Structures are given as C-alpha cells and as structure tokens.
C-alpha cells in the first residue's frame, strides 16, 4: 500500500518515518521546495523533529503531483486552519491522475467561520473521495523514535479498505484501532487542545494537583456533553481520541497547548505569545471556532467559555478560575 504524507512538520515527518520503518512505500511532501531539498540533504528535519534520522527508504519531494499520483492513501499533516488550502492543492495535483482510495486528516481543530471538522473540510473540497481521520494520544517524537503508542482511525463507515489501512499502518510500536464515529474522534481531538490550554493555565497559576484533577474531570464531562449534542457517541470520548488524548495533552511536557496555557497563567498575554511562535498552537483558534459553534447551537460549555474570554477578551486566568468556582452548585 503506497502512502503520501503531505506536510513536513513534526507530526507529518514522524508518521512518514513510522511508515518507512514498517517498510511501507511512503513519500513525504514538504510545502516548500527548499524545505524538501534541506531534508533530503540532511536526512533530518532539524526545524521540527531534530535528532530523528530520516530512513533512506523515505521519499522526499515538493512535487505533490508526482507524490500523489500513485498513492493509495494520502495523509494530510497540516494545521487545521491550513487544511482547506492543502486539500485544494491536492485536488489540483490529482486533476490529471487517479484519486487515492482514502484521504486521512491528521489535523485537530475546527475550521474558523464554517465550524467544519477536518474530514468535512476535506470532503467539501474533494466530494466522493473516502475520507477519514487518524488521532489519539501521540507525541510526534515518541512515534518517530518507535516508542509504544496507540491511535484510532475513524471513518464514516466500516469497509474492507479500513481494515487494510489499519493493518498497513499498525506495527510493533503503534497499535491502531478503528471507529465509525468519525465526528466523535474529531471532536475529541479538537476539544482536548482547548482543555490542555486550561490545564496549563492552572499550572502557571500554581494551583497544584487538586485543581488540576478537578479541571481534567470536569473537562471530560464538558467534552462528552458538547460532543454528544453535536452528534457524536458518548463512548467515543472515553477512548483514545477523547480521554486518552485529553490526559496526554494536558500533562505531557511536550504539549504545545499546555505550555502555551502555562505561560498565560504566569502572566503573558495570548496575543504576545501567538505573535512570537514558530509552531502552531491548535487550541488557540479552535477555542475561537468552538466558542462560535457552541454559541450558535446554544450549548453550555463553561470551561470553554472562560478559555475564550482569556484568549480573545483579555480576561485574567485568575478571574476565569473564580468565575468557574462561583457557578451555581449542582449534582455531578
């Protein structure tokens, strides 16, 4: 099974390395030609995944048309707000060739304005092509190094193709499960980034373990409530793409969202932090998009609402905490 990974950030590079290690034919497609040349020369992604050697079998090119021409599965490894542009580029590259059997999004965020999930963005640009999402509690460096991990591959329905892809991307160090609750696994992947920023805020404020445990528990309850109201299944949020990813992203030292939140709690402003970042904090724009969606659907999401106030209205994290603690008492 031939693979094409579009996007050579940390996660795209890591997954391409994983596939090459399994012996799968795979080509990594950076966005820029100069990046492709640099990766080919160094056989290392020094900007996004330093210290990880790129296997000699891993193909590298900025020519998306050539890379996608024979690919049976295309994985889109780009930030959620760049997903539409990336998919449009893929559509142009495929205009004169055959379409892949499956396009899989690795993004974790809702599109601004439309509030569409990643798979919905891809489907809107490439209607009629099978679309899925791959998500779960995985750090790029850990996967690239071959440390044990598990993920979930979601599609809108089960068919033999899903089983084939599951088998092809699973191996001794990565166990992949499948799900037909595509909405659920994507909502989990989106929401956990928001709550990871909140968890970082708690750390930055010096609130210790009691507050962090309470926040994580109530964030999971909010994730379930919002996700089910939007059409997902409850049990999905207790799996890898929900609770698993929530725990990893809220507590992992590698988590960009948690680190971003910690600096907010220590007194930095969101605008200042975003302006000086090289890597993307998916939870930032996802908070904006999800807040709009919850407002539109009249869904109660108090933690999300307070995070929106911190990120986009300048509310102090300490005041947001006070607002959450002062809410009316209720049954769990």
Secondary structure, DSSP 4 states (H G I P E B T S, - for coil): --EEEE--SHHHHHHHHHHHHTT--EEEE-SSHHHHHHHHHHSEETTTEEEEEPPTT-EE-S-HHHHHHT-SEEEE-S-GGGHHHHHHHHHHHTTTSPPPSEEEE---SPPTTT---HHHHHHHHSTTS-EEEEESS--HHHHHHT--EEEEEEESS--HHHHHHHHHH-BTTEEEEEES-HHHHHHHHHHHHHHHHHHHHHHHTT-HHHHHHHHHHHHHHHHHHHHHHTT--GGGGGSIIIIIHHHHHHH-TT-HHHHHHHHHHTT--HHHHHHT-SS--HHHHHHHHHHHHHHHHT---HHHHHHHHHHHS---HHHHHHHHHTSPP---
